[in-house]
Amino acid sequence: MPVSSSLTLTPTVPRIAATTHASHNSHPTHLRFTPNFKPTHLRAFLPLTSLAPTRHRRAVGPVCLFTGIVEEMGSVKQLGMAPHGGFDLKIAASTVLDGVNLGDSIAVNGTCLTVTEFDGKVSDFTVGLSPETLRKTSLSELEPGSPVNLERAVTPTSRMGGHFVQGHVDSTGVIVSKVAEGDSLWVKVRTEKSLLKYIVPKGFIAVDGTSLTVVDVFDDEECFNFMLVAYTQQKVVIPLKNVGDKVNLEVDILGNWAGGGSNCS
């Protein structure tokens, strides 16, 4: 059936202001949204409607890679609706701002997000959150002051100290127990059965963007566990979370491609 030539589609493009800074220590161009941020509990915006498609495909965009080695813990400064109709998240940080450019990817609690604004003078950056990101990750539970794991995308010369992490959160899990053993910490997480089959003992998993080794998988409980040594406990957000809190999960992509290991049906 031919399409009428009188039909035109006019996309709506958000207005973004560009500002130039003369300081030799700052990047020459910054994108800045200028809303009055209104801290809000984003879960109020999460319910799905009939707009949900029957088939899901990942959006086509830059392919980034992370290692799961957290570079620093940042702190949420502001989050809320922006004039362009989406949600913005502003984070105080320092290490990940070194060499940052607009459009760069930074993993926030294991979620690959795009830098839309940064300010080296006050040490913060802003990323946008889509409705799908809010639905599929634990970022909807963040509040001003919440700590977050941060990691920049790797470069060709980066050390691969963890494992291949895409920053594409597969699902969330819930912390069901935290038990100390000496100066180490056992953490058990429950997740959906469809994801658990890709999690194998002694395999890798990214929990809130932290590269960890799975110790055991408990199929009957739909849980897996891991141990955090004392050093790691000081560097990531997981020990700061409580039983019942959500964590972002990304299974090992190599194990996924290989069929999920011995636990995959």
Secondary structure, 3 states (H helix, E strand, C coil): CCCCCCCCCCCCCCCCEEEECCCCCCCCEEEECCCCCCCCCHHHHCCCCCCCCCCCCCCCCCCCCECCCCCEEEEEEEEEECCCCCEEEEEECCHHHCCCCCCCEEEECCEEEEEEEEECCCCEEEEEECHHHHHHCHHHHCCCCCEEEEEECCCCCCCCCCCCECCCCCEEEEEEEEEEECCEEEEEEECCHHHHCCCCCCCEEEECCEEEECCEEECCCCEEEEEECHHHHCCCCHHHCCCCCEEEEEECHHHHHCCCHHHCC
